[in-house]
């Protein structure tokens, strides 16, 4: 269960990171509210997951999922460039996330 909570927390981190773009500097009320809600839920689920998971592992996976998700969403939603090198480093990030999961106690 803690891994599921952590995975959802990571997805919410990616969502609120992308949501920042839509807030236009927190000048748009609905996107701002949804982004703040995403932050609160993401941090709350991370906190719950750390009851059972080591903080270094949980935080690393949470940040990794958020960073990977935000980068992929940036490519698809905002037309950010996908170069072979960027794809390589995104793949390495995914491998690192999986490695942290696989090597945790």
Secondary structure, DSSP 8 states (H G I E B T S, - for coil): -HHHHHHHHHHHHHHHHHHHHHHTTTTSHHHHHHHHHHHHHHHHHHHHHTTTS-HHHHHHHHHHHHHHHHHHHHHHHH-----HHHHHHHHHHHHHHHHHHHT--
